[in-house]
């Protein structure tokens, strides 16, 4: 099996400007192209590869409302309410 692209050591930071009341965790990963599709995003979450504010998150549609820090492999996403 080929190594996962999420196991890379390069750290990347993203800021997601939240322009609505909330965004689902799986949608966030898809919108930032960290997952190839919504189904892929849900699989990444279910496999325990995603944390929110330093805690493992397995709820695929967890509502992010701003202020959270999401991590997937070497990617860090800061959700900012606007």
PDB file with one MODEL, atoms N, CA, C and O in Angstrom:
MODEL        1
ATOM      1  N   UNK A   1       0.843  -1.177   0.000  1.00  0.00           N
ATOM      2  CA  UNK A   1       0.000   0.000   0.000  1.00  0.00           C
ATOM      3  C   UNK A   1       0.890   1.243   0.000  1.00  0.00           C
ATOM      4  O   UNK A   1       1.883   1.299   0.725  1.00  0.00           O
ATOM      5  N   UNK A   2       0.540   2.213  -0.796  1.00  0.00           N
ATOM      6  CA  UNK A   2       1.314   3.452  -0.891  1.00  0.00           C
ATOM      7  C   UNK A   2       1.132   4.283   0.364  1.00  0.00           C
ATOM      8  O   UNK A   2       0.078   4.217   0.996  1.00  0.00           O
ATOM      9  N   UNK A   3       2.144   5.070   0.744  1.00  0.00           N
ATOM     10  CA  UNK A   3       2.007   5.911   1.929  1.00  0.00           C
ATOM     11  C   UNK A   3       0.914   6.955   1.722  1.00  0.00           C
ATOM     12  O   UNK A   3       0.721   7.460   0.616  1.00  0.00           O
ATOM     13  N   UNK A   4       0.218   7.263   2.781  1.00  0.00           N
ATOM     14  CA  UNK A   4      -0.856   8.250   2.726  1.00  0.00           C
ATOM     15  C   UNK A   4      -0.279   9.637   2.550  1.00  0.00           C
ATOM     16  O   UNK A   4       0.764   9.957   3.120  1.00  0.00           O
ATOM     17  N   UNK A   5      -0.946  10.459   1.769  1.00  0.00           N
ATOM     18  CA  UNK A   5      -0.489  11.839   1.602  1.00  0.00           C
ATOM     19  C   UNK A   5      -0.672  12.627   2.896  1.00  0.00           C
ATOM     20  O   UNK A   5      -0.132  13.725   3.035  1.00  0.00           O
ATOM     21  N   UNK A   6      -1.430  12.074   3.843  1.00  0.00           N
ATOM     22  CA  UNK A   6      -1.662  12.763   5.110  1.00  0.00           C
ATOM     23  C   UNK A   6      -0.562  12.471   6.116  1.00  0.00           C
ATOM     24  O   UNK A   6      -0.535  13.075   7.189  1.00  0.00           O
ATOM     25  N   UNK A   7       0.340  11.563   5.795  1.00  0.00           N
ATOM     26  CA  UNK A   7       1.428  11.207   6.694  1.00  0.00           C
ATOM     27  C   UNK A   7       2.661  12.067   6.433  1.00  0.00           C
ATOM     28  O   UNK A   7       3.699  11.859   7.061  1.00  0.00           O
ATOM     29  N   UNK A   8       2.564  13.018   5.526  1.00  0.00           N
ATOM     30  CA  UNK A   8       3.724  13.837   5.202  1.00  0.00           C
ATOM     31  C   UNK A   8       4.146  14.689   6.386  1.00  0.00           C
ATOM     32  O   UNK A   8       3.348  14.964   7.282  1.00  0.00           O
ATOM     33  N   UNK A   9       5.397  15.102   6.385  1.00  0.00           N
ATOM     34  CA  UNK A   9       5.915  15.855   7.516  1.00  0.00           C
ATOM     35  C   UNK A   9       5.847  17.357   7.292  1.00  0.00           C
ATOM     36  O   UNK A   9       6.076  18.120   8.231  1.00  0.00           O
ATOM     37  N   UNK A  10       5.541  17.803   6.095  1.00  0.00           N
ATOM     38  CA  UNK A  10       5.436  19.228   5.818  1.00  0.00           C
ATOM     39  C   UNK A  10       4.188  19.755   6.518  1.00  0.00           C
ATOM     40  O   UNK A  10       3.092  19.223   6.344  1.00  0.00           O
ATOM     41  N   UNK A  11       4.370  20.792   7.298  1.00  0.00           N
ATOM     42  CA  UNK A  11       3.248  21.372   8.021  1.00  0.00           C
ATOM     43  C   UNK A  11       2.678  22.527   7.192  1.00  0.00           C
ATOM     44  O   UNK A  11       3.423  23.396   6.738  1.00  0.00           O
ATOM     45  N   UNK A  12       1.382  22.532   7.000  1.00  0.00           N
ATOM     46  CA  UNK A  12       0.714  23.609   6.281  1.00  0.00           C
ATOM     47  C   UNK A  12      -0.391  24.163   7.171  1.00  0.00           C
ATOM     48  O   UNK A  12      -1.104  23.413   7.838  1.00  0.00           O
ATOM     49  N   UNK A  13      -0.520  25.478   7.169  1.00  0.00           N
ATOM     50  CA  UNK A  13      -1.580  26.127   7.951  1.00  0.00           C
ATOM     51  C   UNK A  13      -2.562  26.785   7.006  1.00  0.00           C
ATOM     52  O   UNK A  13      -2.179  27.409   6.017  1.00  0.00           O
ATOM     53  N   UNK A  14      -3.824  26.636   7.327  1.00  0.00           N
ATOM     54  CA  UNK A  14      -4.902  27.234   6.554  1.00  0.00           C
ATOM     55  C   UNK A  14      -5.787  28.013   7.516  1.00  0.00           C
ATOM     56  O   UNK A  14      -5.934  27.646   8.682  1.00  0.00           O
ATOM     57  N   UNK A  15      -6.368  29.084   7.017  1.00  0.00           N
ATOM     58  CA  UNK A  15      -7.402  29.791   7.756  1.00  0.00           C
ATOM     59  C   UNK A  15      -8.670  29.708   6.924  1.00  0.00           C
ATOM     60  O   UNK A  15      -8.677  30.058   5.744  1.00  0.00           O
ATOM     61  N   UNK A  16      -9.735  29.242   7.548  1.00  0.00           N
ATOM     62  CA  UNK A  16     -11.013  29.130   6.853  1.00  0.00           C
ATOM     63  C   UNK A  16     -11.934  30.217   7.384  1.00  0.00           C
ATOM     64  O   UNK A  16     -12.374  30.144   8.532  1.00  0.00           O
ATOM     65  N   UNK A  17     -12.238  31.236   6.559  1.00  0.00           N
ATOM     66  CA  UNK A  17     -13.149  32.294   7.004  1.00  0.00           C
ATOM     67  C   UNK A  17     -14.597  31.793   6.945  1.00  0.00           C
ATOM     68  O   UNK A  17     -15.127  31.528   5.866  1.00  0.00           O
ATOM     69  N   UNK A  18     -15.209  31.671   8.079  1.00  0.00           N
ATOM     70  CA  UNK A  18     -16.571  31.160   8.187  1.00  0.00           C
ATOM     71  C   UNK A  18     -17.551  32.284   7.903  1.00  0.00           C
ATOM     72  O   UNK A  18     -17.639  33.238   8.676  1.00  0.00           O
ATOM     73  N   UNK A  19     -18.288  32.187   6.801  1.00  0.00           N
ATOM     74  CA  UNK A  19     -19.225  33.241   6.400  1.00  0.00           C
ATOM     75  C   UNK A  19     -20.680  32.842   6.617  1.00  0.00           C
ATOM     76  O   UNK A  19     -21.597  33.508   6.137  1.00  0.00           O
ATOM     77  N   UNK A  20     -20.876  31.754   7.343  1.00  0.00           N
ATOM     78  CA  UNK A  20     -22.221  31.257   7.668  1.00  0.00           C
ATOM     79  C   UNK A  20     -22.195  30.808   9.122  1.00  0.00           C
ATOM     80  O   UNK A  20     -21.122  30.775   9.725  1.00  0.00           O
ATOM     81  N   UNK A  21     -23.322  30.466   9.697  1.00  0.00           N
ATOM     82  CA  UNK A  21     -23.332  30.107  11.125  1.00  0.00           C
ATOM     83  C   UNK A  21     -22.422  28.945  11.492  1.00  0.00           C
ATOM     84  O   UNK A  21     -21.853  28.932  12.583  1.00  0.00           O
ATOM     85  N   UNK A  22     -22.270  27.954  10.585  1.00  0.00           N
ATOM     86  CA  UNK A  22     -21.413  26.807  10.869  1.00  0.00           C
ATOM     87  C   UNK A  22     -21.028  26.101   9.575  1.00  0.00           C
ATOM     88  O   UNK A  22     -21.610  26.349   8.519  1.00  0.00           O
ATOM     89  N   UNK A  23     -20.051  25.231   9.675  1.00  0.00           N
ATOM     90  CA  UNK A  23     -19.678  24.351   8.570  1.00  0.00           C
ATOM     91  C   UNK A  23     -19.445  22.964   9.164  1.00  0.00           C
ATOM     92  O   UNK A  23     -18.857  22.837  10.238  1.00  0.00           O
ATOM     93  N   UNK A  24     -19.897  21.941   8.479  1.00  0.00           N
ATOM     94  CA  UNK A  24     -19.679  20.566   8.936  1.00  0.00           C
ATOM     95  C   UNK A  24     -18.214  20.203   8.720  1.00  0.00           C
ATOM     96  O   UNK A  24     -17.597  20.621   7.741  1.00  0.00           O
ATOM     97  N   UNK A  25     -17.673  19.427   9.638  1.00  0.00           N
ATOM     98  CA  UNK A  25     -16.268  19.031   9.564  1.00  0.00           C
ATOM     99  C   UNK A  25     -15.949  18.366   8.229  1.00  0.00           C
ATOM    100  O   UNK A  25     -14.936  18.695   7.612  1.00  0.00           O
ATOM    101  N   UNK A  26     -16.774  17.454   7.775  1.00  0.00           N
ATOM    102  CA  UNK A  26     -16.507  16.771   6.504  1.00  0.00           C
ATOM    103  C   UNK A  26     -16.529  17.757   5.335  1.00  0.00           C
ATOM    104  O   UNK A  26     -15.750  17.612   4.392  1.00  0.00           O
ATOM    105  N   UNK A  27     -17.408  18.753   5.384  1.00  0.00           N
ATOM    106  CA  UNK A  27     -17.463  19.770   4.332  1.00  0.00           C
ATOM    107  C   UNK A  27     -16.218  20.651   4.342  1.00  0.00           C
ATOM    108  O   UNK A  27     -15.722  21.039   3.284  1.00  0.00           O
ATOM    109  N   UNK A  28     -15.719  20.962   5.515  1.00  0.00           N
ATOM    110  CA  UNK A  28     -14.505  21.775   5.631  1.00  0.00           C
ATOM    111  C   UNK A  28     -13.335  21.089   4.928  1.00  0.00           C
ATOM    112  O   UNK A  28     -12.612  21.724   4.159  1.00  0.00           O
ATOM    113  N   UNK A  29     -13.150  19.810   5.188  1.00  0.00           N
ATOM    114  CA  UNK A  29     -12.048  19.074   4.560  1.00  0.00           C
ATOM    115  C   UNK A  29     -12.199  19.044   3.050  1.00  0.00           C
ATOM    116  O   UNK A  29     -11.211  19.141   2.322  1.00  0.00           O
ATOM    117  N   UNK A  30     -13.422  18.912   2.580  1.00  0.00           N
ATOM    118  CA  UNK A  30     -13.681  18.888   1.141  1.00  0.00           C
ATOM    119  C   UNK A  30     -13.457  20.274   0.528  1.00  0.00           C
ATOM    120  O   UNK A  30     -12.840  20.389  -0.531  1.00  0.00           O
ATOM    121  N   UNK A  31     -13.952  21.318   1.182  1.00  0.00           N
ATOM    122  CA  UNK A  31     -13.808  22.682   0.655  1.00  0.00           C
ATOM    123  C   UNK A  31     -12.343  23.112   0.541  1.00  0.00           C
ATOM    124  O   UNK A  31     -11.982  23.865  -0.364  1.00  0.00           O
ATOM    125  N   UNK A  32     -11.510  22.635   1.454  1.00  0.00           N
ATOM    126  CA  UNK A  32     -10.092  22.987   1.419  1.00  0.00           C
ATOM    127  C   UNK A  32      -9.266  22.007   0.588  1.00  0.00           C
ATOM    128  O   UNK A  32      -8.039  22.094   0.558  1.00  0.00           O
ATOM    129  N   UNK A  33      -9.939  21.078  -0.084  1.00  0.00           N
ATOM    130  CA  UNK A  33      -9.291  20.077  -0.949  1.00  0.00           C
ATOM    131  C   UNK A  33      -8.316  19.192  -0.172  1.00  0.00           C
ATOM    132  O   UNK A  33      -7.334  18.704  -0.731  1.00  0.00           O
ATOM    133  N   UNK A  34      -8.591  18.988   1.118  1.00  0.00           N
ATOM    134  CA  UNK A  34      -7.804  18.044   1.910  1.00  0.00           C
ATOM    135  C   UNK A  34      -8.376  16.639   1.774  1.00  0.00           C
ATOM    136  O   UNK A  34      -7.741  15.658   2.160  1.00  0.00           O
ATOM    137  N   UNK A  35      -9.573  16.555   1.225  1.00  0.00           N
ATOM    138  CA  UNK A  35     -10.215  15.278   0.901  1.00  0.00           C
ATOM    139  C   UNK A  35     -10.711  15.392  -0.534  1.00  0.00           C
ATOM    140  O   UNK A  35     -11.142  16.461  -0.967  1.00  0.00           O
ATOM    141  N   UNK A  36     -10.650  14.302  -1.259  1.00  0.00           N
ATOM    142  CA  UNK A  36     -11.042  14.306  -2.665  1.00  0.00           C
ATOM    143  C   UNK A  36     -12.547  14.452  -2.866  1.00  0.00           C
ATOM    144  O   UNK A  36     -12.998  14.916  -3.914  1.00  0.00           O
ATOM    145  N   UNK A  37     -13.319  14.054  -1.857  1.00  0.00           N
ATOM    146  CA  UNK A  37     -14.782  14.115  -1.949  1.00  0.00           C
ATOM    147  C   UNK A  37     -15.356  14.121  -0.534  1.00  0.00           C
ATOM    148  O   UNK A  37     -14.629  13.957   0.446  1.00  0.00           O
ATOM    149  N   UNK A  38     -16.662  14.312  -0.447  1.00  0.00           N
ATOM    150  CA  UNK A  38     -17.310  14.246   0.861  1.00  0.00           C
ATOM    151  C   UNK A  38     -17.183  12.872   1.484  1.00  0.00           C
ATOM    152  O   UNK A  38     -16.979  12.746   2.692  1.00  0.00           O
ATOM    153  N   UNK A  39     -17.305  11.838   0.661  1.00  0.00           N
ATOM    154  CA  UNK A  39     -17.161  10.470   1.161  1.00  0.00           C
ATOM    155  C   UNK A  39     -15.756  10.203   1.667  1.00  0.00           C
ATOM    156  O   UNK A  39     -15.568   9.535   2.683  1.00  0.00           O
ATOM    157  N   UNK A  40     -14.774  10.727   0.955  1.00  0.00           N
ATOM    158  CA  UNK A  40     -13.383  10.570   1.382  1.00  0.00           C
ATOM    159  C   UNK A  40     -13.165  11.290   2.714  1.00  0.00           C
ATOM    160  O   UNK A  40     -12.493  10.764   3.601  1.00  0.00           O
ATOM    161  N   UNK A  41     -13.731  12.485   2.854  1.00  0.00           N
ATOM    162  CA  UNK A  41     -13.607  13.237   4.108  1.00  0.00           C
ATOM    163  C   UNK A  41     -14.208  12.451   5.270  1.00  0.00           C
ATOM    164  O   UNK A  41     -13.623  12.389   6.351  1.00  0.00           O
ATOM    165  N   UNK A  42     -15.359  11.859   5.049  1.00  0.00           N
ATOM    166  CA  UNK A  42     -16.017  11.074   6.101  1.00  0.00           C
ATOM    167  C   UNK A  42     -15.177   9.862   6.486  1.00  0.00           C
ATOM    168  O   UNK A  42     -15.136   9.481   7.656  1.00  0.00           O
ATOM    169  N   UNK A  43     -14.510   9.256   5.513  1.00  0.00           N
ATOM    170  CA  UNK A  43     -13.643   8.118   5.791  1.00  0.00           C
ATOM    171  C   UNK A  43     -12.439   8.545   6.628  1.00  0.00           C
ATOM    172  O   UNK A  43     -12.069   7.853   7.576  1.00  0.00           O
ATOM    173  N   UNK A  44     -11.830   9.670   6.287  1.00  0.00           N
ATOM    174  CA  UNK A  44     -10.687  10.176   7.055  1.00  0.00           C
ATOM    175  C   UNK A  44     -11.073  10.415   8.512  1.00  0.00           C
ATOM    176  O   UNK A  44     -10.320  10.085   9.429  1.00  0.00           O
ATOM    177  N   UNK A  45     -12.249  10.990   8.709  1.00  0.00           N
ATOM    178  CA  UNK A  45     -12.735  11.266  10.066  1.00  0.00           C
ATOM    179  C   UNK A  45     -13.009   9.958  10.802  1.00  0.00           C
ATOM    180  O   UNK A  45     -12.607   9.798  11.955  1.00  0.00           O
ATOM    181  N   UNK A  46     -13.690   9.027  10.144  1.00  0.00           N
ATOM    182  CA  UNK A  46     -14.038   7.748  10.769  1.00  0.00           C
ATOM    183  C   UNK A  46     -12.792   6.936  11.131  1.00  0.00           C
ATOM    184  O   UNK A  46     -12.806   6.180  12.102  1.00  0.00           O
ATOM    185  N   UNK A  47     -11.721   7.090  10.356  1.00  0.00           N
ATOM    186  CA  UNK A  47     -10.480   6.359  10.624  1.00  0.00           C
ATOM    187  C   UNK A  47      -9.651   6.987  11.746  1.00  0.00           C
ATOM    188  O   UNK A  47      -8.577   6.488  12.081  1.00  0.00           O
ATOM    189  N   UNK A  48     -10.148   8.078  12.322  1.00  0.00           N
ATOM    190  CA  UNK A  48      -9.458   8.700  13.447  1.00  0.00           C
ATOM    191  C   UNK A  48      -8.267   9.540  13.054  1.00  0.00           C
ATOM    192  O   UNK A  48      -7.323   9.672  13.832  1.00  0.00           O
ATOM    193  N   UNK A  49      -8.288  10.113  11.858  1.00  0.00           N
ATOM    194  CA  UNK A  49      -7.159  10.915  11.384  1.00  0.00           C
ATOM    195  C   UNK A  49      -7.332  12.416  11.622  1.00  0.00           C
ATOM    196  O   UNK A  49      -6.445  13.206  11.298  1.00  0.00           O
ATOM    197  N   UNK A  50      -8.482  12.808  12.192  1.00  0.00           N
ATOM    198  CA  UNK A  50      -8.798  14.229  12.348  1.00  0.00           C
ATOM    199  C   UNK A  50      -8.974  14.569  13.827  1.00  0.00           C
ATOM    200  O   UNK A  50      -9.627  13.839  14.573  1.00  0.00           O
ATOM    201  N   UNK A  51      -8.379  15.691  14.235  1.00  0.00           N
ATOM    202  CA  UNK A  51      -8.614  16.207  15.583  1.00  0.00           C
ATOM    203  C   UNK A  51      -9.211  17.604  15.491  1.00  0.00           C
ATOM    204  O   UNK A  51      -8.960  18.340  14.537  1.00  0.00           O
ATOM    205  N   UNK A  52     -10.000  17.956  16.491  1.00  0.00           N
ATOM    206  CA  UNK A  52     -10.544  19.305  16.643  1.00  0.00           C
ATOM    207  C   UNK A  52     -10.151  19.773  18.032  1.00  0.00           C
ATOM    208  O   UNK A  52     -10.498  19.145  19.032  1.00  0.00           O
ATOM    209  N   UNK A  53      -9.429  20.876  18.086  1.00  0.00           N
ATOM    210  CA  UNK A  53      -8.937  21.430  19.347  1.00  0.00           C
ATOM    211  C   UNK A  53      -8.160  20.388  20.147  1.00  0.00           C
ATOM    212  O   UNK A  53      -8.272  20.316  21.371  1.00  0.00           O
ATOM    213  N   UNK A  54      -7.367  19.579  19.434  1.00  0.00           N
ATOM    214  CA  UNK A  54      -6.483  18.620  20.076  1.00  0.00           C
ATOM    215  C   UNK A  54      -7.127  17.311  20.494  1.00  0.00           C
ATOM    216  O   UNK A  54      -6.459  16.446  21.063  1.00  0.00           O
ATOM    217  N   UNK A  55      -8.423  17.152  20.219  1.00  0.00           N
ATOM    218  CA  UNK A  55      -9.126  15.921  20.598  1.00  0.00           C
ATOM    219  C   UNK A  55      -9.593  15.181  19.359  1.00  0.00           C
ATOM    220  O   UNK A  55     -10.088  15.788  18.409  1.00  0.00           O
ATOM    221  N   UNK A  56      -9.433  13.863  19.377  1.00  0.00           N
ATOM    222  CA  UNK A  56      -9.896  13.032  18.272  1.00  0.00           C
ATOM    223  C   UNK A  56     -11.377  13.294  18.020  1.00  0.00           C
ATOM    224  O   UNK A  56     -12.181  13.289  18.952  1.00  0.00           O
ATOM    225  N   UNK A  57     -11.730  13.522  16.764  1.00  0.00           N
ATOM    226  CA  UNK A  57     -13.129  13.787  16.414  1.00  0.00           C
ATOM    227  C   UNK A  57     -13.603  12.747  15.404  1.00  0.00           C
ATOM    228  O   UNK A  57     -13.022  12.612  14.327  1.00  0.00           O
ATOM    229  N   UNK A  58     -14.646  12.021  15.750  1.00  0.00           N
ATOM    230  CA  UNK A  58     -15.186  11.002  14.852  1.00  0.00           C
ATOM    231  C   UNK A  58     -16.588  11.341  14.354  1.00  0.00           C
ATOM    232  O   UNK A  58     -17.183  10.577  13.595  1.00  0.00           O
ATOM    233  N   UNK A  59     -17.110  12.479  14.781  1.00  0.00           N
ATOM    234  CA  UNK A  59     -18.429  12.909  14.277  1.00  0.00           C
ATOM    235  C   UNK A  59     -18.210  13.584  12.923  1.00  0.00           C
ATOM    236  O   UNK A  59     -17.623  14.664  12.847  1.00  0.00           O
ATOM    237  N   UNK A  60     -18.674  12.955  11.887  1.00  0.00           N
ATOM    238  CA  UNK A  60     -18.415  13.427  10.530  1.00  0.00           C
ATOM    239  C   UNK A  60     -19.026  14.796  10.256  1.00  0.00           C
ATOM    240  O   UNK A  60     -18.451  15.607   9.530  1.00  0.00           O
ATOM    241  N   UNK A  61     -20.181  15.045  10.835  1.00  0.00           N
ATOM    242  CA  UNK A  61     -20.861  16.318  10.571  1.00  0.00           C
ATOM    243  C   UNK A  61     -20.759  17.269  11.767  1.00  0.00           C
ATOM    244  O   UNK A  61     -21.623  18.126  11.953  1.00  0.00           O
ATOM    245  N   UNK A  62     -19.724  17.122  12.564  1.00  0.00           N
ATOM    246  CA  UNK A  62     -19.498  18.038  13.695  1.00  0.00           C
ATOM    247  C   UNK A  62     -19.596  19.466  13.180  1.00  0.00           C
ATOM    248  O   UNK A  62     -18.932  19.824  12.208  1.00  0.00           O
ATOM    249  N   UNK A  63     -20.412  20.272  13.820  1.00  0.00           N
ATOM    250  CA  UNK A  63     -20.590  21.664  13.404  1.00  0.00           C
ATOM    251  C   UNK A  63     -19.474  22.522  13.977  1.00  0.00           C
ATOM    252  O   UNK A  63     -19.272  22.575  15.190  1.00  0.00           O
ATOM    253  N   UNK A  64     -18.758  23.187  13.093  1.00  0.00           N
ATOM    254  CA  UNK A  64     -17.699  24.113  13.492  1.00  0.00           C
ATOM    255  C   UNK A  64     -18.265  25.523  13.382  1.00  0.00           C
ATOM    256  O   UNK A  64     -18.783  25.908  12.333  1.00  0.00           O
ATOM    257  N   UNK A  65     -18.166  26.291  14.457  1.00  0.00           N
ATOM    258  CA  UNK A  65     -18.805  27.609  14.495  1.00  0.00           C
ATOM    259  C   UNK A  65     -17.815  28.762  14.566  1.00  0.00           C
ATOM    260  O   UNK A  65     -18.217  29.925  14.609  1.00  0.00           O
ATOM    261  N   UNK A  66     -16.535  28.449  14.579  1.00  0.00           N
ATOM    262  CA  UNK A  66     -15.497  29.490  14.631  1.00  0.00           C
ATOM    263  C   UNK A  66     -14.686  29.356  15.896  1.00  0.00           C
ATOM    264  O   UNK A  66     -15.223  29.099  16.973  1.00  0.00           O
ATOM    265  N   UNK A  67     -13.379  29.534  15.755  1.00  0.00           N
ATOM    266  CA  UNK A  67     -12.481  29.437  16.887  1.00  0.00           C
ATOM    267  C   UNK A  67     -11.835  28.074  17.042  1.00  0.00           C
ATOM    268  O   UNK A  67     -10.922  27.924  17.855  1.00  0.00           O
ATOM    269  N   UNK A  68     -12.276  27.074  16.290  1.00  0.00           N
ATOM    270  CA  UNK A  68     -11.708  25.736  16.394  1.00  0.00           C
ATOM    271  C   UNK A  68     -10.420  25.616  15.570  1.00  0.00           C
ATOM    272  O   UNK A  68     -10.197  26.343  14.602  1.00  0.00           O
ATOM    273  N   UNK A  69      -9.588  24.670  16.000  1.00  0.00           N
ATOM    274  CA  UNK A  69      -8.380  24.319  15.254  1.00  0.00           C
ATOM    275  C   UNK A  69      -8.518  22.847  14.869  1.00  0.00           C
ATOM    276  O   UNK A  69      -8.620  21.972  15.729  1.00  0.00           O
ATOM    277  N   UNK A  70      -8.518  22.595  13.573  1.00  0.00           N
ATOM    278  CA  UNK A  70      -8.685  21.242  13.031  1.00  0.00           C
ATOM    279  C   UNK A  70      -7.337  20.785  12.497  1.00  0.00           C
ATOM    280  O   UNK A  70      -6.625  21.554  11.852  1.00  0.00           O
ATOM    281  N   UNK A  71      -6.986  19.526  12.768  1.00  0.00           N
ATOM    282  CA  UNK A  71      -5.731  18.979  12.254  1.00  0.00           C
ATOM    283  C   UNK A  71      -5.988  17.668  11.535  1.00  0.00           C
ATOM    284  O   UNK A  71      -6.760  16.821  11.985  1.00  0.00           O
ATOM    285  N   UNK A  72      -5.311  17.532  10.400  1.00  0.00           N
ATOM    286  CA  UNK A  72      -5.331  16.306   9.607  1.00  0.00           C
ATOM    287  C   UNK A  72      -3.914  16.107   9.089  1.00  0.00           C
ATOM    288  O   UNK A  72      -3.454  16.846   8.218  1.00  0.00           O
ATOM    289  N   UNK A  73      -3.234  15.118   9.622  1.00  0.00           N
ATOM    290  CA  UNK A  73      -1.837  14.909   9.220  1.00  0.00           C
ATOM    291  C   UNK A  73      -1.026  16.152   9.522  1.00  0.00           C
ATOM    292  O   UNK A  73      -1.032  16.637  10.654  1.00  0.00           O
ATOM    293  N   UNK A  74      -0.336  16.667   8.535  1.00  0.00           N
ATOM    294  CA  UNK A  74       0.471  17.863   8.709  1.00  0.00           C
ATOM    295  C   UNK A  74      -0.273  19.157   8.417  1.00  0.00           C
ATOM    296  O   UNK A  74       0.336  20.226   8.363  1.00  0.00           O
ATOM    297  N   UNK A  75      -1.567  19.069   8.232  1.00  0.00           N
ATOM    298  CA  UNK A  75      -2.380  20.252   7.904  1.00  0.00           C
ATOM    299  C   UNK A  75      -3.073  20.769   9.163  1.00  0.00           C
ATOM    300  O   UNK A  75      -3.628  19.996   9.945  1.00  0.00           O
ATOM    301  N   UNK A  76      -3.030  22.078   9.342  1.00  0.00           N
ATOM    302  CA  UNK A  76      -3.733  22.732  10.448  1.00  0.00           C
ATOM    303  C   UNK A  76      -4.695  23.754   9.849  1.00  0.00           C
ATOM    304  O   UNK A  76      -4.300  24.574   9.020  1.00  0.00           O
ATOM    305  N   UNK A  77      -5.942  23.704  10.267  1.00  0.00           N
ATOM    306  CA  UNK A  77      -6.960  24.636   9.790  1.00  0.00           C
ATOM    307  C   UNK A  77      -7.520  25.404  10.972  1.00  0.00           C
ATOM    308  O   UNK A  77      -8.004  24.807  11.933  1.00  0.00           O
ATOM    309  N   UNK A  78      -7.457  26.701  10.904  1.00  0.00           N
ATOM    310  CA  UNK A  78      -8.056  27.565  11.919  1.00  0.00           C
ATOM    311  C   UNK A  78      -9.369  28.105  11.359  1.00  0.00           C
ATOM    312  O   UNK A  78      -9.383  28.795  10.339  1.00  0.00           O
ATOM    313  N   UNK A  79     -10.453  27.788  12.027  1.00  0.00           N
ATOM    314  CA  UNK A  79     -11.775  28.248  11.577  1.00  0.00           C
ATOM    315  C   UNK A  79     -12.042  29.585  12.244  1.00  0.00           C
ATOM    316  O   UNK A  79     -12.104  29.684  13.469  1.00  0.00           O
ATOM    317  N   UNK A  80     -12.197  30.610  11.422  1.00  0.00           N
ATOM    318  CA  UNK A  80     -12.398  31.975  11.926  1.00  0.00           C
ATOM    319  C   UNK A  80     -13.788  32.470  11.550  1.00  0.00           C
ATOM    320  O   UNK A  80     -14.147  32.510  10.373  1.00  0.00           O
ATOM    321  N   UNK A  81     -14.558  32.843  12.554  1.00  0.00           N
ATOM    322  CA  UNK A  81     -15.867  33.455  12.307  1.00  0.00           C
ATOM    323  C   UNK A  81     -15.648  34.868  11.802  1.00  0.00           C
ATOM    324  O   UNK A  81     -14.793  35.594  12.310  1.00  0.00           O
ATOM    325  N   UNK A  82     -16.421  35.256  10.800  1.00  0.00           N
ATOM    326  CA  UNK A  82     -16.275  36.622  10.266  1.00  0.00           C
ATOM    327  C   UNK A  82     -17.465  37.480  10.625  1.00  0.00           C
ATOM    328  O   UNK A  82     -17.512  38.654  10.258  1.00  0.00           O
TER     329      UNK A  82
ENDMDL
END
